[in-house]
């Protein structure tokens, strides 16, 4: 079964350590999935060129051109690798804006590998304090190992060996999630009723009372 992984990079500089980490993780994910005997296509989405289109989308509600293509790639992908630089102790505004414009439920049940870059290791908690809660809220399946890279991990233009090992471990976890009984089943397990669903077909009050009474009887 062919798989597709989309790697999202929100780096603002050129060249960008965020893009370097994105490519490292994309390559690691490709190797991990291939090692399981599956074919995989890895595509990259760079958010920096989409900044103006994202601002327009927030105002108009309609994506266009390259932004529409990027949204389609992310929505159709079997799994995501997402990488953001750290600003003021959290993900960048550009990174958050992209996920703000996705339709509700677009990431539901989708395996996601989270990663971040910053100048110092003091920002490493961004993974668990910002990125993991964001994608949990979006009902994605976040892999256990998140990847943080500080400037020292790219000393002299070379990637630190420890960072490569962490990348391989996270990629292996992503590949394992992809292999769990097929992507459709994973999404079905993670699926929850949306707010719109709740109001469209509310549970009758009589049924709620009956279920509450039944629960009291069991106890």
Secondary structure, 3 states (H helix, E strand, C coil): CCEEEEEEECCCCCCCHHHHHHHHHHHHHHHHHHHCCCCEEEEEEECHHHHHHHHHHHHHCCCCHHHHHHHHHHHHCCEEEEEEEEECCEECHHHHHHHHCCCCCCCCCCEEEEEEEECCHHHCCHHHHHHHHHHHHCCCEECCCCEEEEHHHHHHHCCCHHHHHHHHHHHHHHHHHHCCCCHHHHHHHHCCCCHHHHHHCCCCHHHHHHHHHHHHHHC
